[in-house]
Amino acid sequence: MANTVTKLNIKLHANQQNIHDNARQFTVIKAGKRFGKTKLAIYRTLQKAGNLPDGNVWYVAPTYRQAKQIAWWELVECFRPSLSAEKSKPISL
């Protein structure tokens, strides 16, 4: 399979970028409701997945329903530009 680059629809604000640039493996964030913790988590997860094409990367929440409610649509938004550009292209699994 050929390597492809996908442009993600994510732009971090200065405080998110500061946390992202931290080189630690685990990060605890004390931030308010609209800080963008989910967006930052998705960005870091997708970046890690891109660096480990044959590996597994997880987003974990207490329940499946919570994980879907919290992150699924945010994740879809990240890929929206590339999904619409490749709308007519068949998806192979």
Secondary structure, 3 states (H helix, E strand, C coil): CCCCCCCCCCCCCHHHHHHHHCCCCCCCCCCCCCCCHHHHHHHHHHHHHHHCCCCCCCCCCCCHHHHHHHHHHHHHHHHHHHHHHCCCCCCCC
